[in-house]
């Protein structure tokens, strides 16, 4: 073997070893990603909660006698009573349930965060999502919620408790002349599809693939969510109707449960009018209306309808 052929042989061996190393690293990284989250999300669009949805939550949390659930009530002014009422409902299904109504300062205490050490489920009641994030964002208790989710707990919420699942998060405000905020179910709210109108803020970021809207069909919130998606097409928009839930499995796939439907807007491949254009418009955005029983893969956009 000549010196040149020996050198070529060595280079081929190095390339082979490097290739195998890269493949192994990819497999390890993929496996670590798959194991990063073991829990579920149950995102309820508000309104009356069918018993089957609440039972599904308890079952995912371990079932009667085993489910250990923490109920957070800070989204509502009467959240102490609301959290206690939800905890009672969960106890009737055999779960251990602890209602909490805490301040931001209390949420950052280790003694409070440790209340979630053995939690298999978390429930956020409805109200105002900004109040909920104000109480928990950046605290030890919020970190504990994420840790429990990664470890296998089910994280659920309704109405405002659904909005907080994503980040960015819809606050419920819009930038009208004069800065007024119409009632959430008013026909004068969210009259346009427009740029820089919907006020967004940081949510908990448990759902990373989409921005959540709630009471969606009942309160005709299409303009709001379409505006958000066209301004940030990296995220899907998912509007969940009342008495309906989006179940997010550990692998990231979605199933629609309950009595109505969820609507998905996907502008990832759309052509959108540029910033500064007088009208916010697009071509190529995909809308899918998914009744209960449907499934959806946010990575591919592929949906299946119930048979």
N, C-alpha and C positions, 0 to 999 in steps of 0.2 A: 504494500500500500504506500503510495507516494505521500509526501508531506501535504500536498494540496488535498488529496482524497481523505487523509486523516483529519485534516481541519474541517472539511465539509461534513464528515461523519460526526465529529464532535458538535458542530453547530446544529445538525439535525437532532442529536440527542438532547441538546440544551433546549431546542424548540419544543421537542416532545414533552420534556419534563415541565417546561413552562406552561404548555397547553394543558397538561393534566392538572397542574397546580391551580390554574385559573378555573378549570371546570370544577375542581373540588371546592374551591372558594365559592363559586356560584351556587353549587348545591347546598353548601353550608349556609350561605346567606339566605337562599330561598327557604330552607328549612327553618332558619331562625325567624324569618318574616312570617311564615305560616304559624309558628308557635307564639308570635308576639301577642296575639289577642286570642283568648280562649272563651271569652264571654259573649253574650248577646246584647243587642239593643232592642227594646220594644218601644217604638215611638208612636204615641197615640195622638190623633189629630184633634182631640178635645170633645166636648159634648158628652152625652151619656156613654158610659163605658159598659159594653155588653159583658155579661158575666163570664162568657167564654174567654174574653181578652184578659180579664183579671186572673182567671184560673190558669191561663197559659203562662202568665207572669210568675205565679206561685210555683207552677210545675218546673219552669226553667230555673227557678231559684232553689230547687231541691225537693219541692212537694211538701205535703202536710207533715208536720213534725220535724222537718229538716230545714225548711226555708227560714233564713234569718235576714229580715228586711229592715232597712233604715228609710224612713219617709221624711223628706225635707219639705217644709211648709213655707219657706221664706218668700215665695213668689207672691203671696197674698197677704193683705192687711190682716185678715182673720186666719192666717196660716196655722196658728197654733191649733185652732179648732179643726181646720181642714185636714191637717196632718194627723190629728188624733182620730178623726172620722175614718180616714183611709186606713190607718193602722188597725182600727176595729174591724173594718171590712176584710182585711188580710188575715186577721186572727180567726175570723169565722171560717176561713178556708184552711186553717191549721198551721198558719205561718206564725213565727215569732216576729213581732213588728215593733219598732221603736220610732215614735214620732220625734222630730227635732225641729226647733225653730231657734236659730242661732244668728248672732251678729258676725260680721267679718272678723272681728277680734277674737271671738270665741272659736270660730272656724279655724283659726291659725294656731290654736292650742293643741299640743300633743294629746292631752287627755280627751279632747273631743274627737280628733282624728282616729284615736285608738278605738273609738266606739265602732268603727267599721272593720276592725281586724278580722272578724269572723263573718262578716256580712256576705250573704250569697245573692242579695238583691238590693237595689236602690230605687226609690220611687220619688220623682219630683211632681208635686201637685201643680195645678194651673194658677194663673194670675198674671203677673207682669214678669216677663223673662229678665228684664234688666235688674229688677230687685233680687232675683235669684243669683245672677252672676255677680252682682255687687257684693253679695254676702259670701260667695265661695271662691271666686276667681283668685288664683295665686296663693291660696292658703294650703296648709297641711291637709285639711279635710278634702279639698279638691284633688290633691295628689293621691290621697287614699282612695278616692273614688276611681281614679284611673288605674291604680294598682289592683283594686278588686276586679275591675273589668278585664284587665289583662290576665288575671288569675282564674277567671271563669265565671264571675258574677254576671247577672243580668241587670242592666241599667235601663230604667223605664221612666217615662214622663208623659204627661198629657198637657195639651195646649201650650202654655208657656214652658212647661217641662219638656215639650217636644222641641220647641225653638232652640233651647239651649244646647241641644245635642250637636249642632254644627258650629263651625267657626270659619268665616264670618257668620254672624247671627242677625236675623231680622229683628229690629227693636220694636216695630209697630208704629214708628214715627215716619212721617214724610215731610219734605221741605216745601210746604205751601207758602205762598206770599202771606206774610203776617205771622208765620210760624205756628198756626193753629193745628190742633190734632183732632180730626173728626172722630166720632165714635167708631169702634172697630167694625161694626156691622152696618155703618151708614152708607147710603148710596152715593154720598159725596166724597167718600174716601177713595184714594188711589184711582183717580179718574183717567190717568194717562199712562202710557208706556214712555218713560222719559229717562234720560241720563241725569245722574246726580239728584235724584228725588227721594230714593229710599234710604233711610238712615240705617246703617249697619254698625255693629260693634263686635267685640270678641265674645265668642261662646266657649263652651267647654271642649269643643273639637273632638268629641267621641266619634262622630260620624265625619270622616275626612273626605268623602267623595262627593258630598252634596250639601246644599243649603236647604234647610227645612222651613216650610210654611205650614200653617195649621188652620183648622176650620175652613178648609180650602174651597170646596164646592159650595158649602152652605153660605159662606160670606163673600163669594165671588172675588177671590183674591188673585186672579190670573194676572192682571196688570202689574201688580206688585212683584210677583215672582218672575215674570218675564223680564221686567226691567232689571232685576238683580242678576239674572242669568246672562243677559246680553252685555251687562257691564263687566261681568267676571265669568267668561265662558269656560274657564278652567274647571269650574264646579258645575255639576248638575243642579237642577232645582227640583225638589220633590215636595208637592203640595198634598197633604194628607187630610182627608175629609173627617168630619165628626164621626164618632163611633167606629173608627177605622184605625188600624195600626200598621206600621211598617216594622217587620221583624228582620233584623240584620243578623245573619249568622256569622260565626267566627271567620269563615272564609270570605266574607264581604258580600255574599249574595243576599238579595232581598226577597221577602214574601209579604204579600198584602193580606191582612187578616181583618175580620170584622164585618161591617154591614154595608159599606159604600166602596169608595175607590181612592186611589192615589194617582196623581198626575205627575209625570216626569217630563221636564224640559231639558234637552241636550243640545247645547250650542257649540260643542267642542269642535265641530267641523263646519260651522256656519260662517258665512261672510257677513260682517257686521259693519254698519256705517262708522266711520272713524270718529274719534273724539273731536269735538268742535262742530260736527255736522248738526244742522238745525233740528233734525229728527233722528231718534234712535230707531234704527231699522235693521232688518237682517233677511238673508235668504239661506235656507238649508237647515234651520233648526228643526229638530225632531221632537214632536210631542207624542207621548204615549199615555193613554188612559187605562189604568190597571185596576180592574175590580178585584174584590176579595177573592183569594185563591190564585192570583197571578204571581209569577216570579219575575225577577229582573236581575241581570248581572251588570253592575255599573261599569265594569271594565270594558265590556264589549257592547253594551247597549242592547243586548238581546233580551227579549221578554217572551214569556209564555202566558197565554190566557187560560183560565180554568175551562175544563171541558164540560 
